[in-house]
């Protein structure tokens, strides 16, 4: 079954235009490593040089922000859905 990763429009070109991809891993970090091994163009857009999540990317596991879980060490199981979303900032009220 695998783990489904949903990609935002801005990242789809690096994944051959796919909106969702299936990957393997036991943690968010392993899933992202498998994702970037399969689609190298996603690497620098998702993972920072120091190996952490890029600060302008939000990653959700089944609607929960992994920053409030165990970040890259968050456990995943087959059937989980991971959503990668670009951070949005700016504007005025």
ZAKOLZA-617226 format. One line per field, with one value per residue: z negated, y negated, x of N, C-alpha, C in turn. Coordinates in nm, 3 decimals. Layout:
BEGIN
n.z <- c(Z	...) .
n.y <- c(Y	...) .
n.x <- c(X	...) .
ca.z <- c(Z	...) .
ca.y <- c(Y	...) .
ca.x <- c(X	...) .
c.z <- c(Z	...) .
c.y <- c(Y	...) .
c.x <- c(X	...) .
# end
This chain:
BEGIN
n.z <- c(0.000	-0.090	-0.151	-0.098	0.061	0.092	0.322	0.361	0.624	0.705	0.662	0.822	1.082	1.042	0.982	1.206	1.277	1.121	0.882	0.655	0.494	0.424	0.152	-0.058	-0.402	-0.755	-0.915	-0.906	-0.815	-0.679	-0.481	-0.340	-0.252	-0.080	0.103	0.208	0.313	0.520	0.666	0.729	0.773	0.585	0.346	0.239	0.214	0.014	-0.202	-0.419	-0.406	-0.642	-0.701	-0.819	-0.807	-0.543	-0.607	-0.480	-0.416	-0.494	-0.655	-0.675	-0.855	-0.803	-0.846	-1.071	-1.179	-1.144	-1.288	-1.537	-1.630	-1.620	-1.446	-1.196	-1.296	-1.339	-1.346	-1.083	-0.911	-0.680	-0.454	-0.560	-0.499	-0.369	-0.347	-0.167	-0.194	-0.071	-0.274	-0.357	-0.363	-0.460	-0.341	-0.446	-0.702) .
n.y <- c(0.119	-0.136	-0.478	-0.773	-1.068	-1.395	-1.648	-1.999	-2.224	-2.378	-2.209	-1.991	-1.971	-1.878	-1.621	-1.488	-1.595	-1.481	-1.476	-1.327	-1.086	-0.759	-0.637	-0.487	-0.413	-0.445	-0.661	-1.018	-1.141	-0.925	-0.877	-1.121	-1.106	-0.883	-0.991	-1.207	-1.064	-0.929	-1.145	-1.361	-1.640	-1.749	-1.758	-1.990	-2.166	-2.076	-1.974	-2.126	-2.247	-2.167	-1.931	-1.938	-2.007	-2.223	-2.566	-2.704	-2.528	-2.335	-2.037	-1.785	-1.519	-1.317	-1.543	-1.659	-1.883	-1.812	-1.943	-1.980	-1.731	-1.478	-1.587	-1.511	-1.259	-1.153	-0.883	-0.678	-0.487	-0.229	-0.348	-0.601	-0.955	-1.207	-1.547	-1.802	-2.137	-2.465	-2.728	-3.018	-3.362	-3.709	-4.012	-4.238	-4.345) .
n.x <- c(0.083	0.181	0.283	0.112	0.208	0.118	0.157	0.214	0.113	0.336	0.554	0.515	0.625	0.882	0.832	0.753	0.508	0.316	0.051	0.021	0.226	0.353	0.533	0.790	0.873	0.946	0.940	0.879	1.113	1.242	1.054	1.062	1.324	1.311	1.132	1.284	1.495	1.369	1.277	1.488	1.490	1.325	1.458	1.621	1.415	1.255	1.405	1.634	1.979	2.101	1.976	1.728	1.370	1.285	1.247	1.043	0.848	0.568	0.480	0.245	0.103	-0.154	-0.326	-0.206	0.037	0.372	0.566	0.465	0.455	0.679	0.860	1.095	1.129	0.881	0.663	0.532	0.279	0.170	-0.070	-0.095	-0.125	0.069	0.105	0.257	0.312	0.365	0.489	0.306	0.335	0.329	0.165	-0.099	-0.320) .
ca.z <- c(0.000	-0.092	-0.210	0.007	0.041	0.177	0.356	0.411	0.765	0.726	0.657	0.910	1.199	1.001	0.967	1.332	1.289	1.035	0.764	0.543	0.519	0.318	0.104	-0.170	-0.515	-0.886	-0.978	-0.808	-0.757	-0.583	-0.369	-0.259	-0.187	0.032	0.199	0.277	0.393	0.641	0.736	0.675	0.783	0.468	0.230	0.183	0.192	-0.103	-0.311	-0.428	-0.400	-0.769	-0.715	-0.879	-0.711	-0.494	-0.688	-0.402	-0.379	-0.603	-0.629	-0.759	-0.858	-0.830	-0.892	-1.187	-1.146	-1.207	-1.381	-1.670	-1.664	-1.642	-1.327	-1.103	-1.365	-1.350	-1.288	-0.984	-0.878	-0.550	-0.446	-0.601	-0.394	-0.402	-0.259	-0.170	-0.153	-0.086	-0.374	-0.301	-0.456	-0.399	-0.334	-0.553	-0.742) .
ca.y <- c(0.000	-0.251	-0.605	-0.870	-1.205	-1.492	-1.758	-2.121	-2.253	-2.433	-2.102	-1.880	-1.958	-1.799	-1.483	-1.447	-1.646	-1.405	-1.543	-1.237	-0.978	-0.660	-0.619	-0.395	-0.461	-0.426	-0.793	-1.127	-1.157	-0.818	-0.901	-1.231	-1.056	-0.802	-1.085	-1.282	-0.968	-0.904	-1.272	-1.444	-1.782	-1.793	-1.761	-2.123	-2.239	-2.021	-1.955	-2.231	-2.198	-2.104	-1.806	-1.960	-2.052	-2.359	-2.652	-2.755	-2.414	-2.272	-1.896	-1.736	-1.376	-1.302	-1.673	-1.710	-1.944	-1.731	-2.026	-1.964	-1.589	-1.450	-1.636	-1.406	-1.129	-1.112	-0.751	-0.664	-0.349	-0.216	-0.411	-0.740	-1.057	-1.320	-1.662	-1.902	-2.264	-2.579	-2.826	-3.142	-3.473	-3.842	-4.075	-4.328	-4.334) .
ca.x <- c(0.000	0.270	0.243	0.081	0.256	0.048	0.248	0.150	0.136	0.470	0.653	0.479	0.713	0.999	0.784	0.692	0.372	0.225	-0.004	0.046	0.321	0.358	0.670	0.807	0.949	0.886	0.932	0.870	1.246	1.266	0.962	1.116	1.446	1.266	1.074	1.390	1.573	1.291	1.260	1.596	1.460	1.249	1.546	1.652	1.291	1.186	1.500	1.738	2.117	2.137	1.903	1.596	1.270	1.303	1.160	0.931	0.764	0.493	0.454	0.136	0.074	-0.298	-0.376	-0.132	0.165	0.477	0.645	0.405	0.468	0.821	0.930	1.139	1.124	0.742	0.637	0.426	0.241	0.105	-0.201	-0.089	-0.118	0.155	0.084	0.364	0.255	0.455	0.448	0.255	0.358	0.321	0.035	-0.137	-0.461) .
c.z <- c(0.000	-0.159	-0.097	-0.032	0.142	0.196	0.403	0.556	0.792	0.726	0.758	1.031	1.166	0.982	1.092	1.348	1.199	0.914	0.639	0.588	0.401	0.282	-0.014	-0.281	-0.644	-0.964	-0.868	-0.739	-0.652	-0.460	-0.279	-0.189	-0.066	0.143	0.278	0.353	0.525	0.729	0.683	0.679	0.665	0.346	0.167	0.155	0.065	-0.224	-0.304	-0.426	-0.528	-0.797	-0.781	-0.769	-0.671	-0.566	-0.613	-0.352	-0.505	-0.562	-0.729	-0.743	-0.897	-0.898	-1.018	-1.141	-1.219	-1.299	-1.523	-1.712	-1.695	-1.522	-1.237	-1.165	-1.384	-1.277	-1.188	-0.961	-0.740	-0.556	-0.494	-0.480	-0.446	-0.299	-0.277	-0.114	-0.169	-0.193	-0.304	-0.405	-0.382	-0.399	-0.452	-0.584	-0.732) .
c.y <- c(-0.125	-0.371	-0.704	-1.006	-1.294	-1.613	-1.881	-2.144	-2.297	-2.323	-1.990	-1.863	-1.874	-1.652	-1.437	-1.488	-1.576	-1.486	-1.459	-1.130	-0.883	-0.636	-0.523	-0.463	-0.438	-0.556	-0.897	-1.146	-1.052	-0.835	-1.011	-1.191	-0.972	-0.891	-1.156	-1.191	-0.940	-1.028	-1.371	-1.595	-1.837	-1.816	-1.897	-2.205	-2.194	-2.012	-2.064	-2.166	-2.127	-1.975	-1.818	-1.997	-2.195	-2.449	-2.708	-2.645	-2.361	-2.128	-1.848	-1.586	-1.361	-1.427	-1.728	-1.761	-1.867	-1.811	-2.014	-1.818	-1.566	-1.489	-1.521	-1.267	-1.078	-0.981	-0.758	-0.516	-0.348	-0.275	-0.555	-0.832	-1.172	-1.428	-1.759	-2.031	-2.375	-2.673	-2.955	-3.251	-3.605	-3.895	-4.167	-4.307	-4.466) .
c.x <- c(0.087	0.210	0.223	0.136	0.185	0.138	0.171	0.189	0.279	0.578	0.629	0.570	0.836	0.962	0.711	0.548	0.272	0.179	0.017	0.144	0.317	0.504	0.670	0.886	0.873	0.874	0.916	1.004	1.276	1.178	1.017	1.245	1.410	1.209	1.183	1.486	1.503	1.278	1.363	1.569	1.383	1.339	1.564	1.526	1.218	1.279	1.607	1.877	2.158	2.059	1.767	1.496	1.300	1.204	1.041	0.839	0.696	0.462	0.350	0.124	-0.071	-0.355	-0.308	0.004	0.276	0.566	0.592	0.399	0.616	0.907	0.969	1.134	0.981	0.721	0.521	0.398	0.175	-0.036	-0.203	-0.080	-0.034	0.130	0.199	0.305	0.357	0.400	0.406	0.276	0.342	0.180	0.009	-0.283	-0.528) .
# end
